[in-house]
């Protein structure tokens, strides 16, 4: 009786390139997990806080205002960028503000990207000097009332993008927003201080 030899066929083998790609993906995944753990542990140990902006002082110079409704104004506004982290640097970018009176834009304030060292702050002295601004009857009435009460209000609104940095690691970027009423005494230019900060309360 003749015996039939049955040879079991072998399935298709995996191409070496596929194995190589799988190994690389695995290594990358492990590296991402390790970096994520390091960043998380670093954050829990250092626990950095988001840097913030605030108006620290301001001064209004004498208003130039005539009965025709032409307004000229000059003021100084000091905005402080503060980083109260003892172990993390901070960077600010896309910094810009708009100063307005009764919805009428007086000036646009901008700052180039800058860094703030650990547990430190940087002050920006913005000097605003407007040209003659024509006022409509409603705003003319608002100016008259402000002069009678010896209190005038301007609106400052803007933002800056910030992030903290520890060694080679960076946080995601956060927006710092300012939206404040700046009040002055027109008689002597005194700034009536009130809290104006992007810091979370």
MARGULUM-531114 format. One record per residue (C-alpha): residue number from 0; x, y, z. Coordinates in pm, 1 decimal. Layout:
// MARGULUM-531114
[NUM; [X; Y; Z]]
...
***
This chain:
// MARGULUM-531114
[0; [0.0; 0.0; 0.0]]
[1; [141.1; 324.9; -102.0]]
[2; [141.6; 598.5; 152.3]]
[3; [56.1; 946.7; 52.8]]
[4; [263.2; 1208.4; 222.1]]
[5; [59.8; 1513.8; 299.8]]
[6; [271.6; 1822.6; 329.1]]
[7; [114.0; 2101.6; 525.6]]
[8; [153.1; 2431.6; 347.6]]
[9; [288.8; 2731.2; 533.2]]
[10; [88.8; 3054.3; 534.9]]
[11; [223.7; 3382.1; 394.8]]
[12; [498.8; 3536.1; 606.8]]
[13; [490.9; 3898.4; 736.2]]
[14; [712.5; 4134.0; 544.3]]
[15; [1012.5; 4263.4; 745.5]]
[16; [915.3; 4623.5; 669.9]]
[17; [581.6; 4573.2; 844.8]]
[18; [759.8; 4431.4; 1148.7]]
[19; [994.8; 4727.6; 1146.4]]
[20; [707.5; 4977.3; 1126.7]]
[21; [528.2; 4799.5; 1412.1]]
[22; [839.9; 4814.2; 1632.0]]
[23; [891.0; 5185.7; 1558.5]]
[24; [525.3; 5263.7; 1639.5]]
[25; [554.8; 5069.9; 1963.5]]
[26; [869.1; 5257.7; 2064.1]]
[27; [707.9; 5591.1; 1981.1]]
[28; [401.1; 5502.3; 2185.4]]
[29; [616.2; 5407.2; 2483.7]]
[30; [815.4; 5731.2; 2448.3]]
[31; [496.5; 5940.3; 2439.0]]
[32; [365.3; 5765.0; 2749.8]]
[33; [694.3; 5820.9; 2934.9]]
[34; [702.6; 6191.0; 2838.5]]
[35; [339.9; 6229.3; 2946.3]]
[36; [414.6; 6070.0; 3284.1]]
[37; [721.3; 6293.9; 3332.2]]
[38; [522.7; 6609.4; 3246.3]]
[39; [236.0; 6504.6; 3473.8]]
[40; [468.2; 6427.5; 3765.2]]
[41; [656.5; 6754.0; 3704.3]]
[42; [329.1; 6946.0; 3704.5]]
[43; [213.2; 6780.9; 4028.1]]
[44; [546.8; 6855.3; 4197.9]]
[45; [592.2; 7212.7; 4070.3]]
[46; [220.9; 7291.2; 4025.2]]
[47; [282.7; 7605.9; 3816.2]]
[48; [18.3; 7875.2; 3806.5]]
[49; [-94.4; 8065.2; 3500.3]]
[50; [87.9; 8402.1; 3466.3]]
[51; [-138.9; 8705.7; 3462.9]]
[52; [-173.9; 9071.6; 3365.9]]
[53; [-292.1; 9364.8; 3573.1]]
[54; [-315.0; 9743.2; 3561.0]]
[55; [-103.4; 9876.7; 3847.2]]
[56; [-130.7; 10252.8; 3793.0]]
[57; [-232.5; 10520.1; 3545.7]]
[58; [-243.0; 10896.3; 3505.5]]
[59; [-461.5; 11124.3; 3297.9]]
[60; [-319.7; 11451.3; 3170.6]]
[61; [-544.9; 11756.8; 3120.8]]
[62; [-820.0; 11696.0; 2867.7]]
[63; [-834.1; 11924.5; 2566.7]]
[64; [-1201.6; 11962.3; 2489.9]]
[65; [-1387.6; 12239.7; 2309.1]]
[66; [-1752.3; 12318.4; 2255.5]]
[67; [-1732.7; 12202.7; 1893.8]]
[68; [-1685.0; 11848.8; 2022.4]]
[69; [-1315.5; 11791.8; 1954.8]]
[70; [-1140.8; 11584.7; 2223.0]]
[71; [-767.8; 11539.2; 2277.1]]
[72; [-642.7; 11324.9; 2561.0]]
[73; [-313.0; 11194.0; 2692.3]]
[74; [-259.3; 10934.3; 2959.2]]
[75; [-12.2; 10679.6; 3091.4]]
[76; [-119.2; 10324.6; 3173.4]]
[77; [113.4; 10078.8; 3348.7]]
[78; [32.2; 9714.0; 3275.7]]
[79; [223.0; 9448.7; 3467.3]]
[80; [290.8; 9095.8; 3340.5]]
[81; [348.2; 8881.0; 3647.2]]
[82; [486.0; 8530.9; 3690.5]]
[83; [459.3; 8419.3; 4052.1]]
[84; [596.1; 8069.8; 3984.8]]
[85; [918.9; 8003.1; 4172.3]]
[86; [1031.5; 7723.3; 3936.8]]
[87; [880.8; 7806.6; 3598.6]]
[88; [960.1; 8072.4; 3338.9]]
[89; [674.0; 8237.4; 3151.8]]
[90; [635.3; 8377.5; 2803.1]]
[91; [378.0; 8619.7; 2663.4]]
[92; [278.1; 8677.3; 2301.4]]
[93; [-2.4; 8828.4; 2090.7]]
[94; [-39.6; 9105.7; 2348.0]]
[95; [-277.9; 9384.8; 2253.6]]
[96; [-534.5; 9617.5; 2412.1]]
[97; [-791.4; 9872.9; 2299.9]]
[98; [-861.3; 10189.5; 2496.6]]
[99; [-1200.0; 10347.9; 2431.6]]
[100; [-1440.1; 10612.0; 2557.7]]
[101; [-1813.3; 10548.5; 2532.3]]
[102; [-1746.1; 10289.3; 2261.3]]
[103; [-1517.8; 10522.0; 2062.3]]
[104; [-1166.4; 10382.0; 2014.4]]
[105; [-899.1; 10614.7; 2152.3]]
[106; [-587.3; 10400.3; 2100.0]]
[107; [-457.1; 10049.0; 2035.0]]
[108; [-177.3; 9923.4; 2261.5]]
[109; [49.6; 9638.3; 2153.1]]
[110; [362.1; 9468.3; 2288.1]]
[111; [612.9; 9238.4; 2118.0]]
[112; [658.1; 8883.0; 2256.7]]
[113; [849.6; 8879.3; 2583.3]]
[114; [954.1; 8649.9; 2868.6]]
[115; [919.9; 8687.8; 3243.9]]
[116; [1165.3; 8507.1; 3469.5]]
[117; [1074.7; 8289.1; 3765.8]]
[118; [894.5; 8469.2; 4046.8]]
[119; [928.2; 8802.7; 3868.1]]
[120; [730.2; 9065.3; 3677.7]]
[121; [766.8; 9311.7; 3389.9]]
[122; [597.6; 9652.2; 3366.8]]
[123; [492.0; 9819.2; 3043.4]]
[124; [438.2; 10195.1; 3045.9]]
[125; [195.9; 10271.8; 2766.3]]
[126; [181.9; 10642.9; 2682.5]]
[127; [-130.9; 10733.3; 2489.1]]
[128; [-163.2; 11064.3; 2310.0]]
[129; [-464.1; 11093.0; 2085.7]]
[130; [-513.9; 11337.2; 1802.5]]
[131; [-834.7; 11539.9; 1785.3]]
[132; [-1131.1; 11305.8; 1816.8]]
[133; [-1471.2; 11433.1; 1698.1]]
[134; [-1751.6; 11353.2; 1941.9]]
[135; [-2118.6; 11315.0; 1863.2]]
[136; [-2380.1; 11489.5; 2082.8]]
[137; [-2422.0; 11183.9; 2307.7]]
[138; [-2049.4; 11163.5; 2384.3]]
[139; [-2026.9; 11540.0; 2424.1]]
[140; [-2294.9; 11515.6; 2690.6]]
[141; [-2099.9; 11230.8; 2856.6]]
[142; [-1785.7; 11449.5; 2867.8]]
[143; [-1982.2; 11740.3; 3019.1]]
[144; [-2125.5; 11513.6; 3288.0]]
[145; [-1781.9; 11366.9; 3361.2]]
[146; [-1628.8; 11712.3; 3406.4]]
[147; [-1912.2; 11819.9; 3636.9]]
[148; [-1875.3; 11505.2; 3852.0]]
[149; [-1495.0; 11522.6; 3826.9]]
[150; [-1485.6; 11157.3; 3724.9]]
[151; [-1431.0; 11020.5; 3374.7]]
[152; [-1428.7; 10655.6; 3272.5]]
[153; [-1235.6; 10484.7; 2993.8]]
[154; [-1264.5; 10122.0; 2888.4]]
[155; [-956.5; 9900.3; 2850.6]]
[156; [-999.6; 9562.4; 2686.3]]
[157; [-746.4; 9314.7; 2546.5]]
[158; [-556.4; 8992.0; 2594.1]]
[159; [-225.0; 8810.0; 2577.7]]
[160; [-127.3; 8447.7; 2518.9]]
[161; [94.0; 8301.4; 2787.8]]
[162; [257.8; 7974.0; 2882.0]]
[163; [493.9; 7851.4; 3151.9]]
[164; [816.4; 7663.8; 3083.6]]
[165; [1013.9; 7423.6; 3305.2]]
[166; [1339.8; 7313.7; 3140.5]]
[167; [1256.9; 7167.8; 2797.6]]
[168; [888.6; 7127.5; 2880.8]]
[169; [623.0; 7382.2; 2784.8]]
[170; [262.5; 7405.8; 2891.8]]
[171; [-23.8; 7462.9; 2655.7]]
[172; [-96.5; 7829.6; 2584.7]]
[173; [-349.5; 8015.8; 2794.4]]
[174; [-530.0; 8340.5; 2720.4]]
[175; [-507.1; 8624.3; 2972.8]]
[176; [-795.3; 8868.4; 2931.3]]
[177; [-833.2; 9222.3; 3063.9]]
[178; [-1169.1; 9397.1; 3057.7]]
[179; [-1165.3; 9697.8; 3287.8]]
[180; [-1308.9; 10038.8; 3358.6]]
[181; [-1034.4; 10297.0; 3419.0]]
[182; [-1162.4; 10593.2; 3622.6]]
[183; [-984.1; 10926.7; 3664.7]]
[184; [-1031.5; 11265.9; 3827.3]]
[185; [-1011.1; 11512.5; 3534.0]]
[186; [-927.7; 11797.3; 3773.0]]
[187; [-586.4; 11653.2; 3864.4]]
[188; [-550.2; 11337.4; 3653.4]]
[189; [-558.9; 11102.0; 3953.7]]
[190; [-631.3; 10737.0; 3877.8]]
[191; [-913.9; 10600.6; 4093.5]]
[192; [-772.3; 10257.4; 4165.4]]
[193; [-985.4; 9948.7; 4118.9]]
[194; [-888.0; 9586.9; 4062.4]]
[195; [-808.7; 9520.6; 3696.8]]
[196; [-648.5; 9179.3; 3650.2]]
[197; [-670.9; 8867.0; 3437.8]]
[198; [-599.6; 8653.5; 3744.2]]
[199; [-875.6; 8410.5; 3833.1]]
[200; [-1057.9; 8511.7; 4147.5]]
***
